[in-house]
Amino acid sequence: MRQRRLKNEINVVPYIDVMLVLLVIFMVAAPMMTTGSIDLPSVGKAAEVPVQPLEISIKADESLSLINRAGNGKSQEIGRKQLKDAVLAILAKNPEQPVLIAGDKKVKYEVVLSVMDELQRAKVKRVGLLVQPTGK
């Protein structure tokens, strides 16, 4: 009698059958699943600001400048420590004036958020981020 040799290859036919059954199940079940949708705001559809804002520019070297669009519109360099007092002095005249933070693309996100946090701690009501609309 001859000795049987062991086969050292894997039979993949049963695995392919299981895979095709799972594929059919997922194809049938996928349209029945409910998906959550989030309606994100678009920069191109941003609302116009009715009151001229107070703009805080954060440059690439993390220096700050303050531009009062409702006032003279001139840019003045300001230190981080004087920012809160300068903004509160301008907002004392018009408390509903929005404050916009314009950060350079190269500035770390953390710097922009720390300026925003500082303004919110000072009880500034309307703080936002200034963005550049995308061209269509």
N, CA, C and O of each residue as an XYZ file, in Angstrom:
544
protein
N       0.825     -1.173      0.000
C       0.000      0.000      0.000
C       0.879      1.250      0.000
O       1.902      1.320      0.680
N       0.438      2.235     -0.791
C       1.205      3.477     -0.891
C       0.918      4.404      0.270
O      -0.202      4.477      0.776
N       1.941      5.098      0.671
C       1.735      6.080      1.733
C       1.110      7.340      1.162
O       1.417      7.771      0.051
N       0.243      7.901      1.944
C      -0.390      9.149      1.517
C       0.518     10.310      1.862
O       1.105     10.377      2.942
N       0.613     11.215      0.916
C       1.381     12.429      1.193
C       0.436     13.500      1.696
O      -0.707     13.606      1.250
N       0.923     14.281      2.617
C       0.117     15.365      3.144
C       0.096     16.521      2.162
O       1.110     16.880      1.563
N      -1.089     17.089      2.016
C      -1.189     18.279      1.176
C      -0.837     19.485      2.033
O      -1.349     19.640      3.141
N       0.021     20.319      1.524
C       0.378     21.501      2.283
C      -0.169     22.775      1.630
O       0.467     23.826      1.702
N      -1.314     22.688      1.010
C      -1.952     23.865      0.430
C      -3.294     24.087      1.118
O      -3.922     23.157      1.624
N      -3.703     25.330      1.117
C      -4.932     25.706      1.808
C      -6.073     25.710      0.808
O      -5.949     26.243     -0.294
N      -7.170     25.119      1.201
C      -8.359     25.109      0.371
C      -9.149     26.393      0.695
O      -9.698     26.511      1.791
N      -9.211     27.352     -0.241
C      -9.845     28.645      0.011
C     -11.278     28.712     -0.490
O     -11.938     29.735     -0.307
N     -11.770     27.674     -1.104
C     -13.133     27.692     -1.641
C     -14.170     27.940     -0.544
O     -15.063     28.758     -0.763
N     -14.111     27.294      0.607
C     -15.102     27.597      1.651
C     -15.024     29.059      2.142
O     -16.046     29.662      2.470
N     -13.830     29.605      2.189
C     -13.679     30.991      2.621
C     -14.300     31.943      1.609
O     -14.908     32.942      1.993
N     -14.157     31.654      0.351
C     -14.755     32.493     -0.690
C     -16.278     32.425     -0.601
O     -16.950     33.439     -0.788
N     -16.822     31.265     -0.325
C     -18.273     31.132     -0.177
C     -18.783     31.978      0.993
O     -19.795     32.668      0.869
N     -18.090     31.924      2.115
C     -18.493     32.711      3.285
C     -18.393     34.201      2.971
O     -19.265     34.984      3.348
N     -17.330     34.581      2.281
C     -17.139     35.989      1.939
C     -18.265     36.492      1.031
O     -18.755     37.605      1.222
N     -18.674     35.704      0.063
C     -19.748     36.121     -0.836
C     -21.082     36.219     -0.108
O     -21.874     37.117     -0.393
N     -21.344     35.314      0.824
C     -22.570     35.394      1.611
C     -22.576     36.669      2.449
O     -23.596     37.354      2.516
N     -21.446     37.002      3.092
C     -21.365     38.229      3.875
C     -21.522     39.473      2.998
O     -22.161     40.446      3.397
N     -20.941     39.433      1.814
C     -21.072     40.548      0.882
C     -22.528     40.791      0.518
O     -22.973     41.938      0.491
N     -23.274     39.736      0.238
C     -24.687     39.872     -0.102
C     -25.470     40.424      1.095
O     -26.344     41.274      0.926
N     -25.160     39.943      2.299
C     -25.849     40.429      3.493
C     -25.604     41.930      3.680
O     -26.543     42.681      3.944
N     -24.360     42.366      3.546
C     -24.060     43.786      3.717
C     -24.665     44.642      2.605
O     -25.085     45.772      2.853
N     -24.710     44.121      1.398
C     -25.315     44.881      0.293
C     -26.810     45.073      0.519
O     -27.357     46.117      0.164
N     -27.472     44.089      1.099
C     -28.906     44.197      1.372
C     -29.155     45.087      2.581
O     -30.120     45.850      2.600
N     -28.289     44.994      3.594
C     -28.506     45.722      4.843
C     -28.069     47.186      4.773
O     -28.600     48.012      5.516
N     -27.126     47.528      3.912
C     -26.579     48.891      3.871
C     -27.626     49.960      3.565
O     -27.621     50.989      4.241
N     -28.516     49.788      2.599
C     -29.504     50.849      2.356
C     -30.500     51.041      3.497
O     -31.131     52.094      3.585
N     -30.652     50.064      4.358
C     -31.610     50.163      5.457
C     -31.057     50.917      6.654
O     -31.821     51.304      7.539
N     -29.753     51.135      6.705
C     -29.137     51.803      7.843
C     -29.396     53.300      7.765
O     -29.327     53.898      6.691
N     -29.696     53.898      8.915
C     -29.896     55.342      8.961
C     -28.556     55.997      9.244
O     -27.797     55.538     10.097
N     -28.274     57.061      8.533
C     -27.014     57.768      8.717
C     -27.297     59.126      9.339
O     -28.307     59.762      9.039
N     -26.403     59.557     10.198
C     -26.527     60.880     10.799
C     -25.938     61.913      9.867
O     -24.880     61.701      9.273
N     -26.622     63.024      9.743
C     -26.099     64.075      8.877
C     -25.850     65.330      9.705
O     -26.637     65.679     10.585
N     -24.759     65.988      9.411
C     -24.397     67.219     10.093
C     -24.378     68.325      9.049
O     -23.703     68.216      8.025
N     -25.118     69.380      9.317
C     -25.181     70.498      8.391
C     -24.140     71.531      8.814
O     -24.400     72.368      9.678
N     -22.960     71.465      8.196
C     -21.871     72.358      8.547
C     -22.016     73.686      7.828
O     -22.480     73.727      6.689
N     -21.625     74.772      8.479
C     -21.707     76.067      7.809
C     -20.641     76.176      6.730
O     -19.545     75.631      6.857
N     -20.978     76.874      5.690
C     -20.055     77.072      4.590
C     -19.500     78.485      4.661
O     -20.215     79.428      4.999
N     -18.241     78.622      4.345
C     -17.622     79.938      4.396
C     -18.214     80.848      3.331
O     -18.339     82.053      3.547
N     -18.576     80.291      2.195
C     -19.148     81.094      1.117
C     -20.512     81.656      1.452
O     -20.942     82.624      0.825
N     -21.212     81.077      2.429
C     -22.544     81.509      2.791
C     -22.565     82.274      4.111
O     -23.631     82.453      4.699
N     -21.411     82.726      4.583
C     -21.344     83.406      5.873
C     -22.144     84.705      5.831
O     -22.120     85.440      4.844
N     -22.846     84.964      6.916
C     -23.674     86.162      6.988
C     -22.794     87.397      7.094
O     -21.710     87.359      7.676
N     -23.270     88.474      6.531
C     -22.550     89.733      6.607
C     -22.709     90.312      8.014
O     -23.770     90.192      8.626
N     -21.672     90.925      8.506
C     -21.699     91.515      9.829
C     -22.310     92.915      9.708
O     -21.773     93.750      8.980
N     -23.433     93.196     10.413
C     -24.095     94.480     10.265
C     -23.305     95.640     10.875
O     -23.311     96.740     10.322
N     -22.634     95.418     11.987
C     -21.852     96.455     12.637
C     -20.392     96.245     12.269
O     -19.923     95.110     12.191
N     -19.683     97.327     12.047
C     -18.261     97.210     11.726
C     -17.536     96.585     12.913
O     -17.664     97.070     14.037
N     -16.784     95.527     12.682
C     -16.183     94.787     13.803
C     -14.877     95.398     14.298
O     -14.261     96.244     13.650
N     -14.496     94.935     15.450
C     -13.181     95.197     16.001
C     -12.339     93.977     15.628
O     -12.688     92.852     15.987
N     -11.255     94.186     14.924
C     -10.484     93.058     14.381
C      -9.154     92.928     15.103
O      -8.414     93.901     15.254
N      -8.861     91.712     15.548
C      -7.579     91.400     16.169
C      -6.826     90.500     15.204
O      -7.257     89.383     14.919
N      -5.699     90.991     14.703
C      -4.891     90.214     13.755
C      -3.726     89.564     14.490
O      -2.993     90.212     15.236
N      -3.581     88.266     14.256
C      -2.448     87.528     14.819
C      -1.527     87.191     13.650
O      -1.882     86.413     12.765
N      -0.358     87.782     13.664
C       0.583     87.594     12.559
C       1.362     86.295     12.732
O       1.236     85.614     13.750
N       2.163     85.962     11.732
C       2.908     84.695     11.735
C       3.886     84.610     12.900
O       4.170     83.517     13.390
N       4.413     85.768     13.355
C       5.340     85.758     14.486
C       4.615     85.899     15.827
O       5.239     86.178     16.851
N       3.282     85.702     15.811
C       2.401     85.726     16.982
C       2.263     87.105     17.607
O       1.834     87.219     18.755
N       2.624     88.168     16.863
C       2.382     89.518     17.352
C       0.947     89.903     17.035
O       0.356     89.399     16.079
N       0.384     90.807     17.849
C      -1.016     91.180     17.721
C      -1.149     92.615     17.231
O      -0.339     93.480     17.566
N      -2.177     92.849     16.437
C      -2.533     94.211     16.061
C      -4.041     94.341     16.160
O      -4.779     93.379     15.950
N      -4.486     95.550     16.484
C      -5.892     95.833     16.732
C      -6.367     96.847     15.701
O      -5.753     97.899     15.520
N      -7.469     96.520     15.024
C      -8.043     97.410     14.008
C      -9.504     97.637     14.373
O     -10.297     96.697     14.423
N      -9.851     98.897     14.626
C     -11.236     99.244     14.936
C     -11.888     99.719     13.646
O     -11.699    100.867     13.245
N     -12.650     98.854     12.995
C     -13.282     99.189     11.718
C     -14.373    100.245     11.886
O     -14.648    101.001     10.954
N     -14.993    100.307     13.053
C     -16.030    101.313     13.290
C     -15.411    102.671     13.598
O     -16.071    103.698     13.441
N     -14.162    102.691     14.031
C     -13.475    103.943     14.361
C     -12.666    104.434     13.178
O     -13.189    104.620     12.080
N     -11.376    104.641     13.421
C     -10.509    105.182     12.375
C     -10.040    104.120     11.384
O      -9.598    104.473     10.291
N     -10.117    102.867     11.715
C      -9.735    101.788     10.801
C      -8.243    101.577     10.690
O      -7.793    100.806      9.842
N      -7.462    102.245     11.528
C      -6.011    102.099     11.470
C      -5.568    100.949     12.359
O      -6.178    100.662     13.389
N      -4.497    100.305     11.937
C      -3.955     99.174     12.678
C      -2.964     99.684     13.719
O      -2.098    100.504     13.415
N      -3.098     99.194     14.943
C      -2.135     99.552     15.979
C      -1.596     98.278     16.609
O      -2.351     97.375     16.970
N      -0.275     98.224     16.734
C       0.366     97.074     17.366
C       0.031     97.104     18.850
O       0.015     98.160     19.482
N      -0.234     95.923     19.387
C      -0.621     95.834     20.789
C      -0.001     94.580     21.386
O       0.138     93.558     20.714
N       0.366     94.674     22.653
C       0.931     93.530     23.350
C      -0.172     92.626     23.871
O      -1.334     93.023     23.962
N       0.207     91.420     24.205
C      -0.764     90.441     24.686
C      -1.383     90.876     26.010
O      -2.554     90.601     26.269
N      -0.589     91.563     26.860
C      -1.077     91.979     28.169
C      -2.047     93.158     28.065
O      -2.945     93.300     28.895
N      -1.865     94.000     27.045
C      -2.729     95.175     26.890
C      -3.984     94.874     26.085
O      -4.864     95.729     25.993
N      -4.094     93.691     25.503
C      -5.206     93.356     24.615
C      -6.548     93.464     25.324
O      -7.468     94.103     24.812
N      -6.669     92.858     26.476
C      -7.937     92.834     27.191
C      -8.418     94.244     27.524
O      -9.582     94.574     27.296
N      -7.528     95.076     28.060
C      -7.913     96.440     28.433
C      -8.287     97.277     27.214
O      -9.239     98.056     27.265
N      -7.541     97.122     26.113
C      -7.830     97.893     24.910
C      -9.176     97.500     24.308
O      -9.942     98.363     23.878
N      -9.462     96.211     24.278
C     -10.736     95.744     23.720
C     -11.899     96.197     24.593
O     -12.921     96.651     24.078
N     -11.753     96.077     25.901
C     -12.837     96.498     26.802
C     -13.066     98.001     26.732
O     -14.203     98.450     26.875
N     -12.010     98.796     26.515
C     -12.169    100.242     26.385
C     -12.959    100.595     25.124
O     -13.794    101.499     25.150
N     -12.704     99.899     24.040
C     -13.433    100.161     22.790
C     -14.872     99.673     22.909
O     -15.796    100.337     22.440
N     -15.065     98.508     23.540
C     -16.412     97.961     23.668
C     -17.265     98.702     24.697
O     -18.481     98.514     24.735
N     -16.644     99.543     25.535
C     -17.423    100.345     26.483
C     -18.303    101.339     25.730
O     -19.385    101.690     26.200
N     -17.843    101.796     24.558
C     -18.622    102.735     23.742
C     -19.758    102.023     23.016
O     -20.856    102.566     22.896
N     -19.495    100.800     22.527
C     -20.496    100.030     21.777
C     -20.392     98.560     22.189
O     -19.619     97.809     21.594
N     -21.162     98.138     23.202
C     -21.028     96.757     23.695
C     -21.455     95.686     22.694
O     -21.062     94.528     22.833
N     -22.240     96.046     21.703
C     -22.699     95.065     20.715
C     -21.749     94.914     19.524
O     -22.028     94.144     18.606
N     -20.638     95.636     19.534
C     -19.682     95.548     18.430
C     -19.002     94.181     18.469
O     -18.457     93.794     19.503
N     -19.028     93.445     17.353
C     -18.385     92.121     17.346
C     -16.866     92.237     17.315
O     -16.313     93.210     16.801
N     -16.212     91.241     17.865
C     -14.754     91.161     17.852
C     -14.377     89.956     17.001
O     -14.776     88.828     17.288
N     -13.609     90.210     15.955
C     -13.192     89.131     15.052
C     -11.700     88.897     15.202
O     -10.917     89.843     15.291
N     -11.315     87.636     15.230
C      -9.912     87.253     15.333
C      -9.474     86.729     13.972
O     -10.030     85.759     13.457
N      -8.468     87.384     13.397
C      -7.922     86.970     12.105
C      -6.525     86.411     12.342
O      -5.587     87.155     12.631
N      -6.397     85.096     12.216
C      -5.105     84.454     12.433
C      -4.430     84.111     11.123
O      -5.081     83.651     10.185
N      -3.139     84.331     11.055
C      -2.350     83.956      9.884
C      -2.374     82.438      9.727
O      -2.525     81.713     10.710
N      -2.227     81.960      8.495
C      -2.258     80.515      8.244
C      -1.140     79.782      8.970
O      -1.278     78.604      9.300
N      -0.042     80.469      9.219
C       1.119     79.810      9.817
C       1.092     79.837     11.341
O       1.949     79.232     11.986
N       0.118     80.534     11.924
C       0.014     80.609     13.382
C      -0.604     79.314     13.902
O      -1.515     78.761     13.285
N      -0.107     78.837     15.034
C      -0.661     77.632     15.639
C      -2.095     77.892     16.087
O      -2.436     78.990     16.525
N      -2.904     76.889     15.973
C      -4.314     76.965     16.367
C      -4.438     77.303     17.852
O      -5.381     77.976     18.267
N      -3.493     76.836     18.633
C      -3.499     77.070     20.073
C      -3.402     78.562     20.402
O      -4.018     79.018     21.365
N      -2.646     79.317     19.628
C      -2.492     80.756     19.866
C      -3.811     81.471     19.606
O      -4.209     82.342     20.380
N      -4.487     81.112     18.526
C      -5.774     81.726     18.198
C      -6.795     81.410     19.287
O      -7.549     82.288     19.706
N      -6.822     80.171     19.743
C      -7.765     79.792     20.795
C      -7.456     80.464     22.125
O      -8.374     80.777     22.883
N      -6.195     80.687     22.418
C      -5.866     81.349     23.683
C      -6.306     82.809     23.663
O      -6.747     83.329     24.687
N      -6.196     83.482     22.510
C      -6.695     84.860     22.393
C      -8.214     84.864     22.531
O      -8.774     85.722     23.212
N      -8.878     83.913     21.892
C     -10.338     83.828     21.990
C     -10.764     83.543     23.430
O     -11.737     84.123     23.911
N     -10.057     82.671     24.109
C     -10.375     82.341     25.495
C     -10.186     83.555     26.399
O     -10.991     83.802     27.298
N      -9.131     84.300     26.155
C      -8.870     85.502     26.953
C      -9.993     86.519     26.791
O     -10.395     87.156     27.765
N     -10.498     86.677     25.581
C     -11.596     87.614     25.343
C     -12.891     87.122     25.984
O     -13.654     87.919     26.531
N     -13.138     85.839     25.921
C     -14.362     85.306     26.524
C     -14.312     85.396     28.042
O     -15.348     85.597     28.677
N     -13.143     85.253     28.633
C     -13.011     85.424     30.082
C     -13.239     86.872     30.495
O     -13.659     87.147     31.619
N     -12.960     87.801     29.573
C     -13.177     89.221     29.844
C     -14.631     89.607     29.610
O     -14.974     90.789     29.662
N     -15.493     88.621     29.353
C     -16.939     88.815     29.153
C     -17.269     89.592     27.882
O     -18.237     90.351     27.849
N     -16.465     89.404     26.839
C     -16.786     89.982     25.536
C     -17.888     89.122     24.934
O     -17.738     87.905     24.820
N     -19.004     89.755     24.546
C     -20.195     89.008     24.128
C     -20.033     88.330     22.775
O     -20.332     87.143     22.638
N     -19.571     89.060     21.787
C     -19.558     88.534     20.412
C     -18.126     88.387     19.928
O     -17.500     89.359     19.504
N     -17.610     87.157     19.994
C     -16.257     86.847     19.534
C     -16.375     85.839     18.406
O     -17.094     84.848     18.531
N     -15.678     86.083     17.307
C     -15.725     85.161     16.181
C     -14.388     85.090     15.476
O     -13.441     85.792     15.830
N     -14.325     84.228     14.468
C     -13.121     84.064     13.660
C     -13.353     84.664     12.281
O     -14.400     84.452     11.670
N     -12.387     85.400     11.802
C     -12.459     85.993     10.468
C     -11.873     85.007      9.474
O     -10.758     84.521      9.662
N     -12.616     84.711      8.420
C     -12.162     83.768      7.398
C     -12.187     84.443      6.050
O     -12.878     85.442      5.847
N     -11.437     83.894      5.147
C     -11.421     84.397      3.771
C     -12.296     83.490      2.930
O     -12.072     82.281      2.885
N     -13.305     84.063      2.251
C     -14.187     83.210      1.447
C     -13.419     82.595      0.279
O     -12.520     83.208     -0.297
N     -13.807     81.357     -0.049
C     -13.173     80.682     -1.169
C     -13.742     81.206     -2.470
O     -14.942     81.461     -2.565
N     -12.908     81.367     -3.460
C     -13.360     81.837     -4.760
C     -14.010     80.713     -5.546
O     -13.490     79.598     -5.594
N     -15.147     81.007     -6.163
C     -15.841     79.970     -6.929
C     -15.746     80.227     -8.391
O     -16.273     79.453     -9.190
